[in-house]
Amino acid sequence: MRAGWKTKICLNDQDEHMALNKTVKDAAAACSGIESGMTLMLGGFGLCGIPENCINELVRLGVTDLTCISNNAGVDDFGLGLLLNGKQIRKMISSYVGENDEFERQMLSGELEVDLIPQGSLAERCRAGGAGIPAFFTPAGFGTEVAEGKEVREFNGKPHILESALTADFAIVKAWKGDTAGNLMFKATAKNFNPAMAMAGHITIAEVEELVPVGTLDPNQIHTPGIFVQRIFQGDTFEKRIEQRTVSQA
């Protein structure tokens, strides 16, 4: 079982004794054990549903040489852009990075290794990692640079490329609500990458807007079961920025 795989991989004794109550005090406690050179998944879509508190803690920790898997790379002064500004990221595995000037500068100068992936393929590679599926075939990217060096097979007369699953040392997600057992509910666009990434981390950290006792959440509304989450805490503040604010003229 995938769940068994996750629960056996613990980086400190704290995780082994938190089967029922997985709460930690704050972002500092949640990010304990994250070290330079690790691979991190960070949920969210654009600036929606990103783990703001944990990203700020990573900046404070000063860990470097990170490989970050995230749909976006934040903006220059917010989200993963803060880690890029501090030269803390060695490699980005992502889909859309057009809002970050520093990302562009580092990529073009060769300071940052970049693996750009079609958005649907990125989501499926994360989902496959959580489901224990090592690889899958997809038509997305065939005939482009994305397909270079990858196995190609034909299905129903159409060429497909082989994509491998993605996993991470830590998956860091942001949820709307969560309970002390780690059950999570995501809101609106935050459901895009967060649920898949929550399943694909060896250790999954969830920061939530509202932390409630077990039994408070409607079981039918839970998006990620607590079995996939090792640490959960209620975030202090959430700016919830908008990348491009557009308003109509009065």
Secondary structure, DSSP 8 states (H G I E B T S, - for coil): -HHHHHHH--SSHHHHT-SS--B-SSHHHHTTT--TT-EEEE--BTTBT--HHHHHHHHHHT--SEEEE-S---BTTBTHHHHHHTT-EEEEEES--TT-HHHHHHHHHTSSEEEE--HHHHHHHHHHHHHT--EEEESTTTTSGGGTT--EEEETTEEEEEEE---EEEEEEEEEEEETT--EE--GGGGTTHHHHHHSEEEEEEEEEEEE-TT-S-GGG-SB-GGG-SEEEE-S------SS------
